[in-house]
């Protein structure tokens, strides 16, 4: 369950970043910086990795 939530969070953020990329014609990293999501993205990916490790040791 925790893994599914973490995965869903990452997917949601990825969709938001893609919208920004499309609107501003920027790269993934540029869009992250533009919307100040760099730390949020890093924490979401870390959370997903921890949940996966806990579920699939």
MOMO-V587126 format. One record per run of one state. SS is the DSSP state (2 for helix, 1 for strand, 0 for the rest). FROM is the first residue (numbers start at 1). LEN is the number of residues. If there is no record, write none. Layout:
ss: <SS & SS>
from: <FROM & FROM>
len: <LEN & LEN>
This chain:
ss: <0 & 2 & 0 & 2 & 0 & 2 & 0>
from: <1 & 2 & 25 & 28 & 35 & 38 & 56>
len: <1 & 23 & 3 & 7 & 3 & 18 & 2>
